[in-house]
Amino acid sequence: FLQSYVRALALMAALHASVHAAGAADAPETFSVLDYGARSGGIELCTEAFQQAIDAVSKDGGGTVFVPPGVYLVGPLSLVSNLVLWLSKGATLLADVQRERLPILPALPSWGPADLAANDPRVQRRLRIQADLRDAIPRYKPLLHGKGVHNVTITGENATLDGQGVAWWERWLSEPLLGRPHLIQFEESSDIRVVNVTLRNPGFWSMHLWQSEYLVVRFVTILVDPWNPPVRPTNTDGINPDSSRHVLIEDCYLQTGDDSVAVKSGWDCFGRSEGRPSENITIRRVVVKQTFGCNAAGFTIGSEMSGGVRDVLIEDSLVISAGVAVEIKVGTSRGGFVQRIRIRNTTVLETRRGGLVVMAVYGEPNPFCGDPPPAPVVRDISFDNVWVRGPTMGPMVNLQGTAEVLLENITMRRIKGIGLWRCSRAIVEQTDNSRNQCMGFEAPSVAGRRWTPHVAEVPRPSYRREERAPQERARGVRVAQRAESDSGAMSSSWGRSTPGVLSAATLLFVLGYCAR
């Protein structure tokens, strides 16, 4: 038996060595931007060096782009599939703001005519100072841009992406502009993670997630600063899922100059034509603090929601200061729908326009649309255990429908705070004995009817693959794996792995084989 045991150990050692040799031969690659000529200091433009490192990942089938500490001046970058962009502690990417060096992208098809050129008369006659045309016109390319990619992770040791937004805010206030650049934008992509980074002073929205799925945003800090900025930071939204699904946003701090999280799905006729709703979105443990004088919402649905929005959960969050804590806003010409929205376990401190708002009187029609405007459907909205603690200059609850848009099945439960409740054209069900009741609200059409919200907190079983870090499926992610382990994230492997210890079943099989 001893001789058989020794032979088994030898065979196991040979098997173990061969497995590790195969793993080493197929080891993931890490590409440092320094090896491609990037230089820190924030003066020398490093766009080409960064892009070459990213393209090397694509050629190798996947890997990590490593950014060491330092300040790097970088223009717009095109991300690729199976990429980990690892930003070291002390690393800052400064966005290039020289317009003559920035590529121009076409309008997004759910926002405006995608065939418009920047010099098209239809664009030029609508451009004016402070024109707010979003992505409905040709736009400057974002700092980090991924189109049609999958399995991409932007992470590191809380490094910074700085959009140098003041330059864009000043221009918008004084001259006609094409679409200002987002900091991060993904289009038609899947399996995306943005984890443990700081986004500072975007030219437009900090993060735009358009027609994408399986998205995780975690431990992200957004700072529009200083808190009392010298230039008004208009449209500096935080995180905007747009016609996207299976989205998780959690454990973030958002100091923004506009809506902190805004769920959208296209603008008027273009959004209706695309018909891509935003759905199955969970937002939890998010802290919101907006800049001085900002009248926007902490959490909002709309106003551009013409493709529809459904199954959204907002929970366990804190609004320190905002124009409105939670706002669902549509216009009578938007079309689309908003349904099965649930807000619960949220605390609100200071607001300037109101606490909880659902309204159908928002304007801003798309100037490129001319079809008859259909009315949207707004129904099945639930507010549960919301405490409006701080002062508000507007109604604590404001439900405002119109002749065209009836707000249906609005459930208010355990709403705490002192302030006015104001409702019109709304079917409201209040399920507790709170003193604050909607004045003049319309009773439910069916006595005793109660709507039970249904929002999948884990959108579907396959969604959990995002919890297991998609970068583990990329080649070249050892650094990111160590970081995930250090931060307490799940680090169990998914896909290809290299076993470190042979199983007991394997040992018994080898012993039996050698004994023969």
RODO-2510 file (C-alpha; in nm, 4 decimals, decimal comma):
residues 516
     n   res          X          Y          Z
     1     f     0,0000     0,0000     0,0000
     2     l     0,2855     0,2398     0,0821
     3     q     0,4320     0,1891    -0,2638
     4     s     0,0910     0,2590    -0,4212
     5     y     0,0512     0,5696    -0,2057
     6     v     0,3909     0,7056    -0,3158
     7     r     0,3031     0,6398    -0,6794
     8     a    -0,0284     0,8230    -0,6301
     9     l     0,1438     1,1265    -0,4791
    10     a     0,3894     1,1367    -0,7669
    11     l     0,1083     1,1193    -1,0208
    12     m    -0,0857     1,3898    -0,8401
    13     a     0,2210     1,6135    -0,8352
    14     a     0,2667     1,5632    -1,2084
    15     l    -0,0994     1,6450    -1,2735
    16     h    -0,0820     1,9522    -1,0518
    17     a     0,2321     2,0761    -1,2263
    18     s     0,0803     2,0258    -1,5700
    19     v    -0,2333     2,2177    -1,4728
    20     h    -0,0306     2,5127    -1,3437
    21     a     0,1971     2,5022    -1,6442
    22     a    -0,1056     2,5264    -1,8705
    23     g    -0,2398     2,8148    -1,6627
    24     a     0,0935     2,9963    -1,6786
    25     a     0,1113     2,9523    -2,0549
    26     d    -0,2352     3,1086    -2,0811
    27     a    -0,1704     3,3686    -1,8104
    28     p    -0,3594     3,6965    -1,8404
    29     e    -0,1676     4,0009    -1,9548
    30     t    -0,1323     4,3419    -1,7925
    31     f    -0,0507     4,6401    -2,0113
    32     s     0,0911     4,9483    -1,8392
    33     v     0,0238     5,2794    -2,0116
    34     l     0,3815     5,3795    -1,9280
    35     d     0,5088     5,1126    -2,1655
    36     y     0,3276     5,2897    -2,4490
    37     g     0,4670     5,6332    -2,3759
    38     a     0,2228     5,7872    -2,1279
    39     r     0,3785     6,0548    -1,9063
    40     s     0,2228     6,1990    -1,5934
    41     g     0,2130     6,5671    -1,5099
    42     g    -0,1152     6,6678    -1,6703
    43     i     0,0502     6,8678    -1,9503
    44     e     0,1560     6,6192    -2,2182
    45     l    -0,1369     6,4657    -2,4057
    46     c    -0,1421     6,0876    -2,3470
    47     t    -0,4418     5,9823    -2,5544
    48     e    -0,2433     5,7762    -2,8038
    49     a    -0,0509     5,5879    -2,5348
    50     f    -0,3690     5,4981    -2,3449
    51     q    -0,5491     5,3896    -2,6615
    52     q    -0,2570     5,1719    -2,7713
    53     a    -0,2630     4,9926    -2,4360
    54     i    -0,6381     4,9379    -2,4682
    55     d    -0,6016     4,8101    -2,8251
    56     a    -0,3316     4,5678    -2,7072
    57     v    -0,5884     4,4144    -2,4731
    58     s    -0,8237     4,3664    -2,7662
    59     k    -0,5541     4,1980    -2,9760
    60     d    -0,4670     3,9635    -2,6880
    61     g    -0,8290     3,8615    -2,6329
    62     g    -0,8591     4,0384    -2,2968
    63     g    -0,6511     4,1836    -2,0193
    64     t    -0,5834     4,4707    -1,7831
    65     v    -0,4736     4,8235    -1,8655
    66     f    -0,2730     4,9434    -1,5663
    67     v    -0,2612     5,3163    -1,4849
    68     p    -0,0007     5,3980    -1,2163
    69     p    -0,0221     5,7026    -0,9863
    70     g     0,0045     6,0375    -1,1594
    71     v    -0,1978     6,2970    -1,3471
    72     y    -0,2570     6,2181    -1,7156
    73     l    -0,4101     6,4497    -1,9746
    74     v    -0,6214     6,2231    -2,1938
    75     g    -0,8649     6,2687    -2,4794
    76     p    -1,1632     6,0426    -2,5495
    77     l    -1,0816     5,6700    -2,5328
    78     s    -1,2588     5,3807    -2,7063
    79     l    -1,3011     5,0848    -2,4710
    80     v    -1,2930     4,7230    -2,5873
    81     s    -1,4440     4,3955    -2,4679
    82     n    -1,2847     4,1803    -2,1949
    83     l    -1,1102     4,4833    -2,0471
    84     v    -1,0198     4,5829    -1,6939
    85     l    -0,9159     4,9471    -1,6670
    86     w    -0,7241     4,9533    -1,3391
    87     l    -0,6649     5,3005    -1,1925
    88     s    -0,4092     5,3080    -0,9101
    89     k    -0,4394     5,5159    -0,5975
    90     g    -0,3316     5,8700    -0,6804
    91     a    -0,4073     5,8365    -1,0519
    92     t    -0,6119     6,1101    -1,2201
    93     l    -0,7302     6,1206    -1,5804
    94     l    -0,7813     6,4817    -1,6889
    95     a    -1,0210     6,5076    -1,9816
    96     d    -0,8974     6,7060    -2,2800
    97     v    -1,1304     7,0048    -2,3352
    98     q    -0,9789     7,1379    -2,6608
    99     r    -1,2747     7,1017    -2,8945
   100     e    -1,0689     7,0889    -3,2136
   101     r    -0,9095     6,7654    -3,0882
   102     l    -1,2302     6,5916    -2,9851
   103     p    -1,4161     6,3473    -3,2124
   104     i    -1,7837     6,4192    -3,2779
   105     l    -2,0397     6,1387    -3,2529
   106     p    -2,3869     6,1356    -3,4149
   107     a    -2,7044     6,1842    -3,2167
   108     l    -2,8389     5,8807    -3,0368
   109     p    -3,1334     5,7373    -3,2338
   110     s    -3,3692     5,7415    -2,9341
   111     w    -3,2998     6,1135    -2,8880
   112     g    -3,2706     6,2713    -3,2312
   113     p    -3,1994     6,2182    -3,6025
   114     a    -2,8892     5,9982    -3,6203
   115     d    -2,8094     6,1172    -3,9731
   116     l    -2,7482     6,4795    -3,8750
   117     a    -2,4040     6,6264    -3,9323
   118     a    -2,2730     6,9022    -3,7108
   119     n    -2,3107     7,1565    -3,9919
   120     d    -2,6589     7,0403    -4,0927
   121     p    -2,8977     7,3366    -4,1148
   122     r    -3,1466     7,1484    -3,8964
   123     v    -2,8845     7,1503    -3,6213
   124     q    -2,7500     7,4981    -3,6794
   125     r    -3,0863     7,6725    -3,6647
   126     r    -3,1621     7,5072    -3,3304
   127     l    -2,8276     7,5847    -3,1710
   128     r    -2,8343     7,8852    -2,9463
   129     i    -2,6799     7,9964    -2,6226
   130     q    -2,7885     7,7632    -2,3401
   131     a    -2,9707     7,5281    -2,5790
   132     d    -3,0418     7,2013    -2,3972
   133     l    -3,0628     6,9434    -2,6765
   134     r    -2,8896     6,6594    -2,4886
   135     d    -2,7902     6,3693    -2,7154
   136     a    -3,0410     6,4691    -2,9853
   137     i    -2,7683     6,6440    -3,1875
   138     p    -2,4087     6,5541    -3,2762
   139     r    -2,2066     6,5412    -2,9559
   140     y    -1,8498     6,5395    -2,8385
   141     k    -1,7137     6,1947    -2,7568
   142     p    -1,7017     6,1022    -2,3846
   143     l    -1,3750     6,0507    -2,1991
   144     l    -1,4448     5,6761    -2,1659
   145     h    -1,6686     5,5439    -2,4408
   146     g    -1,7753     5,1842    -2,4999
   147     k    -2,0013     5,0892    -2,7894
   148     g    -2,1079     4,7307    -2,8493
   149     v    -1,8658     4,5954    -2,5890
   150     h    -1,9053     4,3324    -2,3187
   151     n    -1,7264     4,2313    -1,9991
   152     v    -1,5698     4,5674    -1,9142
   153     t    -1,4660     4,6794    -1,5661
   154     i    -1,3522     5,0272    -1,4663
   155     t    -1,2080     5,0029    -1,1170
   156     g    -0,9030     5,0553    -0,8995
   157     e    -0,8107     5,2297    -0,5770
   158     n    -1,0598     5,5170    -0,5871
   159     a    -0,8727     5,7104    -0,8542
   160     t    -1,0297     6,0093    -1,0313
   161     l    -1,1748     6,0829    -1,3729
   162     d    -1,1842     6,4626    -1,4001
   163     g    -1,3943     6,6081    -1,6813
   164     q    -1,2659     6,9641    -1,6237
   165     g    -1,6279     7,0632    -1,6600
   166     v    -1,5899     7,4329    -1,5801
   167     a    -1,4685     7,4941    -1,9356
   168     w    -1,7847     7,3359    -2,0746
   169     w    -2,0187     7,5116    -1,8284
   170     e    -1,8735     7,8506    -1,9201
   171     r    -1,9066     7,7803    -2,2922
   172     w    -2,2671     7,6661    -2,2562
   173     l    -2,3567     7,9895    -2,0791
   174     s    -2,1987     8,2094    -2,3472
   175     e    -2,2039     8,0362    -2,6889
   176     p    -2,3948     7,7772    -2,8954
   177     l    -2,2578     7,4274    -2,8432
   178     l    -2,2943     7,0790    -2,9822
   179     g    -2,3702     6,8083    -2,7279
   180     r    -2,1338     6,8361    -2,4327
   181     p    -1,9342     6,5222    -2,3455
   182     h    -2,0260     6,2745    -2,0757
   183     l    -1,7477     6,1376    -1,8590
   184     i    -1,8442     5,7717    -1,9110
   185     q    -2,0848     5,6383    -2,1701
   186     f    -2,1708     5,2827    -2,2710
   187     e    -2,3905     5,2131    -2,5734
   188     e    -2,5426     4,8763    -2,6647
   189     s    -2,3124     4,6974    -2,4224
   190     s    -2,3430     4,4265    -2,1563
   191     d    -2,1689     4,2979    -1,8440
   192     i    -2,0313     4,6343    -1,7352
   193     r    -1,8959     4,7251    -1,3909
   194     v    -1,7872     5,0642    -1,2631
   195     v    -1,6499     5,0124    -0,9132
   196     n    -1,4561     5,2248    -0,6648
   197     v    -1,3776     5,5331    -0,8715
   198     t    -1,4401     5,9063    -0,8337
   199     l    -1,5951     6,1092    -1,1156
   200     r    -1,5332     6,4823    -1,0884
   201     n    -1,6797     6,7809    -1,2742
   202     p    -1,8260     6,6295    -1,5921
   203     g    -1,8945     6,8485    -1,8932
   204     f    -2,2427     6,6961    -1,9096
   205     w    -2,3669     6,3765    -1,7384
   206     s    -2,1172     6,1820    -1,5308
   207     m    -2,2337     5,8398    -1,6506
   208     h    -2,4731     5,7540    -1,9329
   209     l    -2,5772     5,3905    -1,9787
   210     w    -2,7662     5,3674    -2,3098
   211     q    -2,9424     5,0558    -2,4368
   212     s    -2,7211     4,8284    -2,2294
   213     e    -2,7800     4,5446    -1,9845
   214     y    -2,6287     4,3773    -1,6795
   215     l    -2,4714     4,6886    -1,5348
   216     v    -2,3238     4,7321    -1,1874
   217     v    -2,2239     5,0704    -1,0425
   218     r    -2,0816     5,0351    -0,6929
   219     f    -1,8703     5,2440    -0,4536
   220     v    -1,8721     5,5366    -0,6976
   221     t    -1,8254     5,8955    -0,5804
   222     i    -1,9417     6,1806    -0,8013
   223     l    -1,8272     6,5307    -0,7117
   224     v    -1,9377     6,8506    -0,8777
   225     d    -1,7246     7,0861    -0,6767
   226     p    -1,6831     7,3140    -0,5058
   227     w    -2,0221     7,2768    -0,3434
   228     n    -2,0899     7,6432    -0,4236
   229     p    -1,9412     7,6484    -0,7752
   230     p    -1,8388     7,9795    -0,9366
   231     v    -2,0061     7,8716    -1,2634
   232     r    -2,3496     7,7115    -1,2785
   233     p    -2,2917     7,3384    -1,3532
   234     t    -2,6026     7,2859    -1,5662
   235     n    -2,6980     6,9292    -1,6659
   236     t    -2,4265     6,7668    -1,4555
   237     d    -2,6383     6,4610    -1,3788
   238     g    -2,4895     6,1690    -1,1915
   239     i    -2,5837     5,8197    -1,3162
   240     n    -2,8413     5,7919    -1,5960
   241     p    -2,9611     5,4478    -1,7103
   242     d    -3,1307     5,5087    -2,0464
   243     s    -3,3279     5,2326    -2,2221
   244     s    -3,1215     4,9868    -2,0163
   245     r    -3,2165     4,6853    -1,8101
   246     h    -3,0863     4,4731    -1,5236
   247     v    -2,9060     4,7608    -1,3544
   248     l    -2,7708     4,7733    -0,9985
   249     i    -2,6565     5,1041    -0,8465
   250     e    -2,5489     5,0794    -0,4845
   251     d    -2,3277     5,2266    -0,2123
   252     c    -2,2547     5,5541    -0,3922
   253     y    -2,2121     5,9187    -0,2877
   254     l    -2,3422     6,1661    -0,5464
   255     q    -2,2804     6,5414    -0,5219
   256     t    -2,4251     6,6668    -0,8474
   257     g    -2,5382     6,9887    -1,0117
   258     d    -2,8500     6,8264    -1,1603
   259     d    -3,0469     6,5021    -1,1127
   260     s    -2,8309     6,2577    -0,9176
   261     v    -2,9851     5,9401    -1,0644
   262     a    -3,2189     5,9776    -1,3617
   263     v    -3,3817     5,6798    -1,5319
   264     k    -3,4643     5,7604    -1,8951
   265     s    -3,5686     5,5904    -2,2198
   266     g    -3,5539     5,8330    -2,5103
   267     w    -3,7027     6,1675    -2,6001
   268     d    -4,0507     6,1936    -2,7551
   269     c    -4,0975     6,0515    -3,1088
   270     f    -3,7466     5,9034    -3,1255
   271     g    -3,7847     5,7225    -2,7957
   272     r    -4,1239     5,5885    -2,8995
   273     s    -3,9815     5,4718    -3,2325
   274     e    -3,6978     5,2828    -3,0633
   275     g    -3,9380     5,1371    -2,8062
   276     r    -3,6659     5,0286    -2,5634
   277     p    -3,7807     5,0639    -2,2010
   278     s    -3,5607     5,0965    -1,8982
   279     e    -3,6503     4,8121    -1,6668
   280     n    -3,5456     4,6026    -1,3719
   281     i    -3,3336     4,8655    -1,1986
   282     t    -3,2339     4,8605    -0,8316
   283     i    -3,0912     5,1683    -0,6584
   284     r    -2,9948     5,1262    -0,2947
   285     r    -2,7796     5,2785    -0,0221
   286     v    -2,7112     5,5945    -0,2209
   287     v    -2,6387     5,9304    -0,0547
   288     v    -2,7305     6,2464    -0,2461
   289     k    -2,6124     6,6015    -0,1842
   290     q    -2,6643     6,8560    -0,4587
   291     t    -2,4684     7,1744    -0,5175
   292     f    -2,5789     7,5083    -0,3791
   293     g    -2,8843     7,6424    -0,5593
   294     c    -2,9548     7,3209    -0,7511
   295     n    -3,3286     7,2610    -0,7946
   296     a    -3,3070     6,9134    -0,9471
   297     a    -3,4121     6,5765    -0,8063
   298     g    -3,2140     6,3296    -0,6026
   299     f    -3,3832     6,0350    -0,7745
   300     t    -3,5943     6,0858    -1,0848
   301     i    -3,7794     5,8973    -1,3531
   302     g    -3,7850     6,1004    -1,6737
   303     s    -3,8497     6,3377    -1,8044
   304     e    -3,7347     6,1719    -2,1292
   305     m    -3,9090     5,8365    -2,0840
   306     s    -4,0877     5,7854    -2,4170
   307     g    -3,9649     5,4253    -2,4515
   308     g    -4,1133     5,3405    -2,1114
   309     v    -3,9824     5,2779    -1,7589
   310     r    -4,0918     4,9916    -1,5363
   311     d    -3,9823     4,7836    -1,2377
   312     v    -3,7595     5,0287    -1,0536
   313     l    -3,6753     4,9962    -0,6835
   314     i    -3,5188     5,2807    -0,4822
   315     e    -3,4455     5,1936    -0,1208
   316     d    -3,2357     5,2539     0,1905
   317     s    -3,1063     5,5879     0,0678
   318     l    -3,0464     5,9364     0,2063
   319     v    -3,1092     6,2732     0,0441
   320     i    -2,9093     6,5375     0,2305
   321     s    -3,0085     6,8262     0,0040
   322     a    -3,1846     6,8504    -0,3318
   323     g    -3,4519     7,0427    -0,5160
   324     v    -3,6790     6,7380    -0,4801
   325     a    -3,6005     6,4097    -0,3101
   326     v    -3,7867     6,1800    -0,5525
   327     e    -3,9493     6,3062    -0,8710
   328     i    -4,1364     6,1160    -1,1401
   329     k    -4,1824     6,3666    -1,4200
   330     v    -4,3442     6,3254    -1,7602
   331     g    -4,4964     6,5574    -2,0158
   332     t    -4,8340     6,5211    -2,1813
   333     s    -4,6578     6,4699    -2,5177
   334     r    -4,3993     6,2128    -2,4087
   335     g    -4,5911     5,8927    -2,4747
   336     g    -4,4515     5,5760    -2,3224
   337     f    -4,5261     5,4641    -1,9687
   338     v    -4,4019     5,4716    -1,6107
   339     q    -4,5193     5,1797    -1,4013
   340     r    -4,4288     4,9589    -1,1064
   341     i    -4,1987     5,2069    -0,9349
   342     r    -4,1264     5,1511    -0,5654
   343     i    -3,9554     5,3896    -0,3234
   344     r    -3,9043     5,2698     0,0319
   345     n    -3,6968     5,3177     0,3482
   346     t    -3,5580     5,6560     0,2437
   347     t    -3,4754     5,9616     0,4543
   348     v    -3,5004     6,3155     0,3207
   349     l    -3,3395     6,6163     0,4844
   350     e    -3,3455     6,9537     0,3033
   351     t    -3,5428     7,0084    -0,0192
   352     r    -3,6256     7,3266    -0,2066
   353     r    -3,9228     7,2371    -0,4306
   354     g    -4,0816     6,9495    -0,2459
   355     g    -4,0299     6,6076    -0,0948
   356     l    -4,2062     6,3483    -0,3143
   357     v    -4,3339     6,4524    -0,6569
   358     v    -4,5214     6,2721    -0,9350
   359     m    -4,6183     6,5143    -1,2104
   360     a    -4,7370     6,5069    -1,5697
   361     v    -4,6880     6,8746    -1,6516
   362     y    -4,3196     6,8719    -1,7506
   363     g    -4,2547     7,0529    -2,0775
   364     e    -3,9501     7,0557    -2,3075
   365     p    -4,0827     6,8846    -2,6225
   366     n    -3,8287     6,7484    -2,8698
   367     p    -3,7754     7,0146    -3,1391
   368     f    -3,7116     6,7465    -3,4058
   369     c    -4,0505     6,5776    -3,3551
   370     g    -4,3650     6,6787    -3,5352
   371     d    -4,6026     6,3859    -3,4916
   372     p    -4,9218     6,4208    -3,2808
   373     p    -4,8200     6,3920    -2,9149
   374     p    -4,9640     6,0862    -2,7342
   375     a    -5,0136     6,0984    -2,3610
   376     p    -4,8028     5,8722    -2,1348
   377     v    -4,9374     5,6204    -1,8858
   378     v    -4,8361     5,6660    -1,5206
   379     r    -4,9520     5,4068    -1,2717
   380     d    -4,8563     5,1698    -0,9894
   381     i    -4,6264     5,3979    -0,7913
   382     s    -4,5538     5,3112    -0,4276
   383     f    -4,3949     5,5242    -0,1543
   384     d    -4,3338     5,3283     0,1672
   385     n    -4,1598     5,4390     0,4865
   386     v    -4,0245     5,7710     0,3637
   387     w    -3,9310     6,0269     0,6284
   388     v    -3,9139     6,3900     0,5181
   389     r    -3,7256     6,5278     0,8163
   390     g    -3,5864     6,8575     0,6956
   391     p    -3,7418     7,1807     0,5774
   392     t    -3,8972     7,2008     0,2322
   393     m    -4,0128     7,5124     0,0494
   394     g    -4,2736     7,3189    -0,1496
   395     p    -4,5342     7,0526    -0,0704
   396     m    -4,4086     6,7482     0,1121
   397     v    -4,6154     6,5373    -0,1304
   398     n    -4,7162     6,6710    -0,4728
   399     l    -4,9113     6,4501    -0,7126
   400     q    -5,0080     6,6471    -1,0207
   401     g    -5,1890     6,4819    -1,3088
   402     t    -5,3543     6,6500    -1,6038
   403     a    -5,6647     6,6122    -1,8156
   404     e    -5,4618     6,3875    -2,0467
   405     v    -5,2655     6,1952    -1,7833
   406     l    -5,4365     6,0415    -1,4813
   407     l    -5,1958     5,9248    -1,2122
   408     e    -5,3278     5,5773    -1,1281
   409     n    -5,2738     5,3571    -0,8237
   410     i    -5,0437     5,5803    -0,6218
   411     t    -4,9836     5,4112    -0,2858
   412     m    -4,8658     5,6178     0,0129
   413     r    -4,7700     5,4229     0,3243
   414     r    -4,5853     5,5357     0,6376
   415     i    -4,4987     5,8803     0,5016
   416     k    -4,3566     6,0832     0,7899
   417     g    -4,2960     6,4558     0,8094
   418     i    -4,4700     6,7893     0,8405
   419     g    -4,5853     6,9605     0,5257
   420     l    -4,8610     7,0079     0,2721
   421     w    -5,0001     6,7231     0,0637
   422     r    -5,1289     6,8427    -0,2743
   423     c    -5,2948     6,6235    -0,5375
   424     s    -5,4862     6,6643    -0,8598
   425     r    -5,5989     6,4073    -1,1169
   426     a    -5,4542     6,1247    -0,9093
   427     i    -5,5967     5,7989    -0,7753
   428     v    -5,4326     5,7766    -0,4346
   429     e    -5,4506     5,5050    -0,1743
   430     q    -5,3231     5,5908     0,1698
   431     t    -5,2772     5,2748     0,3744
   432     d    -5,2110     5,4219     0,7179
   433     n    -5,3721     5,6750     0,9499
   434     s    -5,1297     5,9597     0,8894
   435     r    -5,2623     6,3056     0,9647
   436     n    -5,1320     6,4364     0,6319
   437     q    -5,3732     6,3385     0,3590
   438     c    -5,3918     6,4468    -0,0016
   439     m    -5,6332     6,7380    -0,0214
   440     g    -5,9096     6,6675    -0,2694
   441     f    -5,7655     6,3415    -0,3961
   442     e    -5,9734     6,1089    -0,6112
   443     a    -6,0662     5,7800    -0,4484
   444     p    -5,9683     5,4498    -0,6132
   445     s    -6,2243     5,3460    -0,8747
   446     v    -6,2690     5,0062    -0,7067
   447     a    -6,3327     5,0207    -0,3337
   448     g    -6,0724     4,8380    -0,1315
   449     r    -5,8462     4,7698    -0,4292
   450     r    -5,4830     4,7519    -0,3275
   451     w    -5,1876     4,7358    -0,5634
   452     t    -4,8928     4,5243    -0,4529
   453     p    -4,5714     4,6521    -0,6116
   454     h    -4,3527     4,3922    -0,7769
   455     v    -3,9883     4,4803    -0,8331
   456     a    -3,7256     4,2102    -0,8617
   457     e    -3,4463     4,3046    -0,6244
   458     v    -3,2244     4,0505    -0,7994
   459     p    -3,3504     4,0853    -1,1559
   460     r    -3,3018     3,7223    -1,2536
   461     p    -3,0695     3,4374    -1,1526
   462     s    -2,8170     3,5041    -1,4264
   463     y    -2,7827     3,8594    -1,2919
   464     r    -2,5740     3,7192    -1,0082
   465     r    -2,2876     3,6678    -1,2441
   466     e    -2,2280     4,0410    -1,2050
   467     e    -2,1828     3,9875    -0,8331
   468     r    -1,9004     3,7502    -0,9250
   469     a    -1,6967     4,0128    -1,1058
   470     p    -1,7040     3,9836    -1,4836
   471     q    -1,3362     4,0763    -1,4979
   472     e    -1,2612     3,7264    -1,3727
   473     r    -1,3648     3,6086    -1,7174
   474     a    -1,1173     3,8391    -1,8866
   475     r    -0,7584     3,7449    -1,9480
   476     g    -0,5293     3,9759    -1,7608
   477     v    -0,7115     4,0589    -1,4416
   478     r    -0,4965     3,9364    -1,1568
   479     v    -0,4522     4,2857    -1,0177
   480     a    -0,8274     4,3459    -1,0240
   481     q    -0,8915     4,0128    -0,8552
   482     r    -0,6650     4,1102    -0,5683
   483     a    -0,8443     4,4421    -0,5349
   484     e    -1,1856     4,2768    -0,5296
   485     s    -1,0641     4,0461    -0,2543
   486     d    -0,9189     4,3359    -0,0527
   487     s    -1,2411     4,5363    -0,0774
   488     g    -1,4488     4,2424     0,0384
   489     a    -1,6187     4,1821    -0,2946
   490     m    -1,7007     3,8323    -0,4020
   491     s    -1,4015     3,6703    -0,5643
   492     s    -1,5304     3,3253    -0,6503
   493     s    -1,4237     3,2303    -0,9996
   494     w    -1,6673     3,2099    -1,2875
   495     g    -1,5665     3,0594    -1,6181
   496     r    -1,2083     2,9428    -1,6629
   497     s    -1,0164     2,8775    -1,3382
   498     t    -0,7005     2,6993    -1,2285
   499     p    -0,7548     2,4481    -0,9476
   500     g    -0,5042     2,4815    -0,6661
   501     v    -0,5848     2,1544    -0,4867
   502     l    -0,7013     1,8297    -0,6396
   503     s    -1,0301     1,7055    -0,4999
   504     a    -1,0723     1,4113    -0,2615
   505     a    -1,2529     1,2207    -0,5361
   506     t    -0,9521     1,2643    -0,7614
   507     l    -0,7205     1,1395    -0,4850
   508     l    -0,9296     0,8258    -0,4280
   509     f    -0,9383     0,7584    -0,8020
   510     v    -0,5597     0,7902    -0,8310
   511     l    -0,5021     0,5676    -0,5258
   512     g    -0,7295     0,3024    -0,6704
   513     y    -0,5565     0,3213    -1,0068
   514     c    -0,2106     0,2890    -0,8550
   515     a    -0,3167     0,0054    -0,6277
   516     r    -0,3950    -0,1980    -0,9367
***
